[in-house]
Amino acid sequence: MFSASQLTTEQKASLVQWAGEGATMSDLQRRLKEDFQLGITYMETRMLVLDLGLELQETPKPVEPKVLPAALVATGAVSVTMDHLALPGALVSGRVTFSDGETGVWMLDQSGRPGLDPDTAGYRPTQEDIQAFQQQLRTVLEKSGL
């Protein structure tokens, strides 16, 4: 297992600098490989960060859901899309746009339980929108083979 004691002063200084510039864990691992020919695992990189007391300023990068071409169903004012890759912990997931323009994320967990997370906190769709959403969700799932 690789440890911080195996790094030179120059390498440690570079890690501190890169972390200060906003490098992610993967960036540090890649730069160690490119600049110093140190091929270490992600876990070893994580341990180096802990050993050196580095504070990474990682900001979560927005994940754009990838929509399957046939997953868009717009049979009224409500539209439903399905992600190409489901959210963590979900069997399937996607996005919904309601008739009033409000949007949200939907998912079905591994047990088949539905979940809806509106982008606007506290938003509640109308009963008509919920019914249209359920119908379109069923259509999207059927078209995808689920």
C-alpha positions in Angstrom: 0.0 0.0 0.0 1.3 3.4 -1.0 1.7 6.0 1.8 2.5 9.7 2.1 5.9 8.8 3.6 6.9 7.6 0.1 6.4 11.0 -1.5 9.1 13.6 -1.9 8.7 17.2 -0.6 8.1 18.3 -4.2 5.3 15.8 -4.7 3.7 16.7 -1.4 3.9 20.4 -2.3 2.3 19.7 -5.7 -0.6 17.8 -4.1 -1.2 20.7 -1.7 -1.2 23.1 -4.7 -3.5 21.0 -6.8 -5.9 20.6 -3.9 -5.9 24.3 -3.4 -6.7 24.8 -7.1 -9.9 22.7 -6.7 -8.6 19.4 -7.9 -10.9 16.4 -7.3 -9.7 13.0 -6.0 -9.6 11.7 -9.6 -7.6 14.8 -10.7 -5.0 14.2 -8.0 -4.7 10.5 -9.0 -4.3 11.4 -12.7 -1.8 14.2 -12.1 0.4 12.0 -9.9 0.4 9.5 -12.7 1.2 12.1 -15.4 3.6 14.3 -13.6 5.4 11.9 -11.3 4.7 8.4 -12.9 3.0 7.3 -9.7 0.3 4.8 -10.6 -1.8 4.6 -7.4 -5.3 3.5 -6.9 -8.2 5.8 -6.0 -8.2 4.4 -2.5 -4.5 5.1 -2.1 -5.1 8.6 -3.3 -7.9 9.0 -0.7 -5.5 7.8 2.0 -2.8 10.3 0.8 -5.4 13.1 1.1 -6.2 12.1 4.6 -2.5 11.6 5.6 -1.6 15.0 4.3 -4.6 16.7 5.8 -5.7 18.1 2.4 -9.1 19.7 2.1 -10.6 19.1 -1.3 -13.0 21.7 -2.5 -15.0 19.3 -4.6 -18.2 20.7 -5.9 -20.7 18.2 -7.1 -20.9 18.4 -10.9 -24.5 18.5 -12.1 -25.5 15.2 -13.6 -27.5 15.6 -16.8 -29.9 12.7 -17.2 -29.5 10.9 -20.5 -32.8 10.4 -22.1 -33.6 7.4 -24.3 -35.0 8.6 -27.6 -38.2 6.6 -27.2 -38.6 7.6 -23.6 -40.2 11.0 -24.2 -43.9 10.9 -24.0 -45.9 14.1 -24.3 -49.6 13.2 -24.5 -50.8 16.4 -22.9 -49.5 19.1 -20.6 -47.4 16.6 -18.6 -44.3 15.1 -20.0 -42.2 12.2 -18.7 -38.6 11.2 -19.6 -36.6 8.2 -18.4 -32.9 8.4 -17.6 -30.5 6.2 -19.6 -28.7 5.4 -16.3 -30.9 5.2 -13.2 -30.1 7.3 -10.1 -28.2 5.4 -7.3 -30.6 3.1 -5.4 -33.3 3.3 -8.2 -34.4 0.6 -10.5 -35.4 3.3 -13.0 -35.6 7.1 -12.8 -36.3 10.2 -14.9 -37.7 13.7 -15.1 -41.3 15.0 -15.2 -42.6 18.4 -16.3 -46.1 19.2 -15.1 -48.7 21.3 -16.8 -47.8 24.5 -14.8 -44.1 24.2 -15.9 -42.8 22.8 -12.6 -40.3 20.0 -12.9 -39.1 17.2 -10.8 -37.3 13.8 -10.6 -39.1 10.6 -10.3 -37.8 7.1 -9.5 -38.9 3.5 -8.8 -36.8 1.9 -6.1 -35.6 -1.7 -6.1 -38.9 -2.8 -4.5 -41.0 -1.0 -7.1 -42.0 1.9 -4.8 -42.4 5.2 -6.6 -40.8 8.5 -5.5 -41.2 12.0 -6.7 -38.8 14.9 -5.8 -40.0 18.2 -7.2 -37.3 20.8 -8.0 -39.3 23.4 -6.1 -39.5 22.6 -2.4 -43.0 22.0 -1.2 -44.5 21.8 -4.7 -47.5 19.6 -5.0 -48.9 18.8 -8.5 -52.6 18.9 -9.2 -54.6 15.6 -9.0 -55.0 15.8 -12.8 -51.3 16.2 -13.3 -50.6 13.2 -11.0 -53.0 11.1 -13.1 -51.4 12.2 -16.3 -48.0 11.5 -14.9 -48.9 8.0 -13.8 -50.4 7.2 -17.3 -47.3 8.5 -19.1 -44.9 6.8 -16.7 -46.7 3.5 -17.4 -46.3 4.2 -21.1 -42.6 5.1 -20.8 -41.9 1.9 -18.8 -43.8 -0.3 -21.2 -41.9 1.2 -24.2 -38.6 0.5 -22.4 -39.6 -3.1 -21.8 -40.1 -2.9 -18.0 
